[in-house]
């Protein structure tokens, strides 16, 4: 608005009170000397101010700032810029399926429909729950591309493109990392604290980070559910999911190199295609087996209608020409099986009925993970594995479980195939012992 006082802004927060408090802060900043020095003074002429309340302020040039609480109706207002900031009020609200669904519907119907073209939308929040607005945006519940800027307190992996930390600084320092009498090299030393009788003390960044690291670990041990959400920005299911992060083992070669040494390869398909925006993803996941070990090699996951699923599965089948293709024989899968068998003789129908419900089938895969016999590629070797592990860690609490269905199907099919092969070998061995070769 400083650059262009004709711009329209909608700024939403968890409550109307918080949104209006933010509005007062915005006005205070715009009326400050630094802001006015950069952009001019929009407030010096009373005739320039058409409206001036905590909820709405508007300039003669047309620019309007509207403050709104989450869930509040903002019909009739458009925006060039939309800011949704901390849309959840508390833990109780975040844990409510009904509240999260209401927030999502409000975001779709009352927020995104107010955008002028072109418009910018910023959604920022402390993450209380993995199925919140940001979680659904990341999981593809809205078709537009979103840029994710994520700042966990403890760096997990390499710094992201927006992260000011480096390989030498894995912690984000909290506002209270330094005592009032402490300072780092390059900073202006504070004055002596006569009340506490403290002289300025020079400390190293390594010392401060070690202090932060120890405190962070202590908090994580006491409250992993809360700290994962509030400090790491990575909310996890309460009590943990079926698949534990520490069960994940990795192979160091590239998926392509690993595929070349696997004795058997399988493409497992979860076919959930529908022609709706809110339908499940389809999952095409490639596995390789060597001995008792199962390797995850590749995937293609996303919303697909029937023609798209058929085309993308054909591409994957061409990429792995020796792989068996297994598709669950029910609903959408049955039609796909009938069609593809005409072109790909490697297609096999799989009936999950004897193995129980989804959770029972997933438990078989979880047991394999706990036993260390399922291996993932390193994230640097396969970008898709991060999303795979995210879905894995949230099962059975997340609405996205397409990869888990494909995983369970692959494990059950391979176990069945190994059992059949073992029985055949036993029969062959017995026949040879009785009658010779």
N, C-alpha and C positions, 0 to 999 in steps of 0.2 A: 504493500500500500504506500510505502515511502517512495518507491520507484514510480508507481502508477496509482494515483488516488482513485482511479475508476474501477479498480479490481474488487471483486466480491469474494468474501471469505466466510466460510462456515467452520467454526471450531467447537467440537463436541468433547465432552468429558463424562465421567461416570455419573455425575449428578449435575443438576442445573446450578447448584451453589458453587461447585468446583469450576464449572465452565465460566460462570460470571466472575469468579475470583481471578481466573486466567485472563478474562477480558480486562479487568482493572489493571493487571500487570502489563498487558499489551499497551494500554493507553499511557501508563506511567513511562514505559520504555519509549514510546513514540514522542512523548512530551519532554524527554530528557535531552540535555545539551548535546551529547554525542550523536544521537539519532537526528536531531534537528540540524546539526552541523553537516551531516552527510546528505540528508534528504530534504531539508527545508522544514519549515514550521507550518503544519496544516491546522494548527490550533490557535494561531494568533488572531484570526478573524472570526468573530462569533457568527457572522453570516455564512461562513464556510461550513459550519457544523449544523447539519439539518436535524440530526437526532443524536443524543448523547446519554445513553443509559448503560447499565452494566450488561444488559442482555443484547442491546443493539447500539452501535454508533455508526453514523453515516455522514459522508462528506458531500459537498455540493457537486463535486466532480463525478459522483455516482458510486464511489467506493463504499461498501458496507461490510461491517464485521458483525456476524451473528453468533451468539453463544448459545449452545444447546446441550441439555443433558441426554445421556444415552437413553434411547427409547422415546424421547420426546418428538412430537410431530414438528417437522420443519417445512411443511407443504407451502408452496408458493415462493420459496426462496431458491435462487440459483447460486452457483459458486464457480469461480475460477480456481480457487484453492480450498481444499477441504482438509482439516486436521482432526483426526480422531485420537484422543489422548487418554490413556488409562480408562477404558470403557467398562471395566469391572470394578465394583465398589469394594468387595471384600471376598474372603475365602468362601463363605457360605454361598454367596451368589455365584461364584465361579464353579462350585461343585454341583449346581442345579442344572440338569439337562434342559429343563423348561426355560430357565433364564438364558442359557447359552443359545438355545434355538431362537428365543425372542430377540436377543442381541443381533444374531446373524440376519434374521428377517428384517430388522430395522436397518442394518447396514446395507442390505441389498435394496430395500424398497425406499427408505427415507434418505439415505446418504448418497449412494452411487447414482441415483436418478436425478440428483440436483446438479450434476456437473455440466458446465458449459463445455464446448469443445473449442480448443484443447484445454484440458484441465489437469491439475495435479492433485493427487490424494496421498496424504501421509497418515499412516496408522502406526501409532507407537504406544507401547504398553509394557508394564511389568507383567510377565507371563505367569498367570495363576494356574492355568489348566491347558493341556495340550490340544483340547478341542475348542479353543476360543476362536475369536475372529481371525487372528493371525495364523493360528494352526490350520484353520480351514482354507485360508488363502494359500498357505504353503502346500497344502494337500491337493490343490487344484479344484476346490469347490467353486471357484470363480475363474472364468476362462481367460481373463486378462493376465498378461505377464506382470509380476511384481518384483521389484528389487528388494532384497532382504539385507538389512544392516543389523548385524547381531554382535553384541558386546558382552560375552560372558565374563564374569570376574576372573575366573581361572581359565587361561587359554588352553584349549584342547585341540592340538594340531597346529598348523601354521596360521599366522595372522591372516585375517581376511583383507580384502582390498580397501576397506574403510578403516581398518584398525591401526591405531597409532602405536601399538605395541610392536616389538621386534622379537627376534629369536632370543634376545638377551633380557627381555622383560615379559615374563609370562603372566604377571598379575596386573589387573587394574587396581590402582591404589584407591582406597576408600578416602572420604573427606577427613577421616580421623586417623589416617595412617601415620602422620607426623604429630608429635606433641607440639604445643604452641612454642616451645623453646628449641625445637629441633629444626634443622634445615639441611638441604642437600647441596652438593657442590654446584656452584653457578647461581644459587639463590641468594638474595640479600639476607644476611643474618638478622634474626629478630632481636628486639631489645631484651635486655635482662628482665625476667619476671620477678620483681621485688616482692610481690605478695607470696609467691611460692618459693622464693629464694632459688631461682633456677637461672643459671647462665646459659647463653646460646650454646648448643651442641651440634657439631657437624656430624651427620650420619651418612652412611653410604646407601645407595639404592638397594644393594644386595641385602643389607641389614633389614631395611624396611620391608622388602619383599618377603624375606624369611619370616618376619613377624606376621605379615599378612597371611602368608601361606599356612603357618601353624594355626592361626586363628580360624581361617577358612576350613581347614580340615577338622578342627574341633567342632565347628558348627555343623559341618556335613555329617559327622558321626552321630551327633545328637538329633539332627533334624534333616535327613537326606531329602525327604519329600518337599519340605519348604525351601531349603537352600537351592536345590536343583531348579526350582521354579523362580524364586525371587532373585537369586544372585547369578545363576548360570543361564537363565532365560531358556531352560530346557525342561519344562514340566514333565514329570513322569507319572504313570499311574500310581495311585496310593497303594502302598504295600508291595509295589513292584509288579511287573507283568509275568507272563509264563516263561518268557525267554530272558535269561539274565545276561547282562552285558559281559560279565567276566567269563561266560562260557564260550565266547567267540574266539576261535583260533583262525590264524591267517596263513596263507601261502605267500611266498615272496616273489615268485615269478609272475609274469604277466598272464592274464587269462588266456591269451592266445597260445603262449608257450605251455601252459598247464593243459589246455585242451588237447594239444598234440600228443601228450603222454597218457591221457586217460584211455582206459580200455573200453569204456562204454560211455556214450553221451545221450542225454535225454532232454527234450524240450517239453516242459510242463506248461499247460495252458489253462488259465482260469478265464472262461469266456462269460463275461457279464455285460455284453453289449446291450444298450438301449438307446433310443434316440431322445434322451433327455439330459439336461445339464446336471441333474443331481444323481445320475446313475453311478454305479460303482465303476472303478477302473477295470479294464481287462489287463491281465498279466501274462506275458510270455517270458518264461524264465528258463535259462539253459543250465544244466547240471552235467558234471562229468564224474565218473567213478573210477577209482583205481584201488583195487583191493577192497578194504572196508571203509575207505575214505570217500566222502562226497564233497565235490568242489563246486562252488557257485561261479559260473563263468560269464554269464551275460543276461541281459533282460531288455524287454521293451514293454513299458507299462504306461497306460494312459486311457482316456476315454476313447472308445472306438465303436463305430457302428459295424454292422456285419461286413460290408465290403472292405472297410479299413482293417478290421481284424484279420480277415482272410489275406489281404495284400501284405500286411506286416508280418504275419506268420509265415507266408511264403518266402519273404525276404530272409527271415531268420533260418528257415529250413534250407535255403540255398547257402547261407553262410556256414551251416553245420550239416553237410550233406549226408553224414552217416548217422545222425542223431535220430532216435525214435521220438515220435511226437505223440504225447499222451494228452487227451482231452477228456474232461469229466463228462460222462454220458447222461446229461440231464438238461432240460430247458434249452437254452441257447446252444450249448455244446453239442447236442444231438444233431441239430441242423448243420453245424459246422463240420462235424465228423462225416456225415453223409456226403457233403459236397466235396470235402478235401480228399476223401478216399479215392475219388475218381482220378485225382491228379497226383496224390502223394501216397503211395502204398505203405509208407512208414507210419501212418496215422493209426493209433490204437485207442479204442474207447475204454474208459476206466469207470467202474461202478464203485462209488464210495460207500454204498449202503452197509456192507458188512463191517465197516470200520467205525461205526457210530457217528455222532454228530461232529460239527466243526471243531469243537474244543477237544474232543477225544482224539481226533486225527492229528491235531496240532501237538497234543501231548507226546505222540510218538516221535515227532520231529524234535521236540524239546529234549526228550531223553537222549537223542542222538547228539544234540548240542552239548548237553551236560557231560556226555561221554567223550567229547572232543573229536568226534568223527566227521563233523561238517566244518568245512574251511571256507573262509571268505578271502577275496583278494585284498591287498592293501588299498586304502582309499586313493592313494596317489596313482595306483595302477588301474583303477576302475571307478570312475566318478559315480556310477549308479549305486555303489554299495552303501553310501551314506544314507540314501533314502530307504534302501532295503533294511538297514539296521534300525532306522527310526521306526519303521512300521513294525519290525520285529519286537522292539522294546516296549511298544505300546499295546501289543496284543494281550488280552482280548478286549481292551477298553476302548480302542479307537474304532471309528467307523470305516477306516481303510484297512482291509485285511486281504487284499487280492493276492499279494505276494505270498502271504502265509498259506492261502489255499493252494497255490501252485507248489509251494515248498512241501506241504504235507502230502500232496498227491505224488510228488516225485519220490519222497522217502518211502511211502507205502508201496508204490509201483516197483521201485527197485528192490525192496525187501521181498516182495512177492516173486519177482523175477529170479532173485538169488535163491530163494527157497525151491522154486521150480527147477532151476539149474542143478542145485544140490541133489534133489530127488532123482533127476535124470542121470546124474553122474553115479549115484548109488546103484540105480538099476543097471546101468551100463557095466559097472564094476562087477556086479553080481553075475550078469550074463557071461562076462568074459571069464570069470572064475569057473563057471559051470561048463561052458562050451568053447572057451578060447576065443581068439580074435575072429 
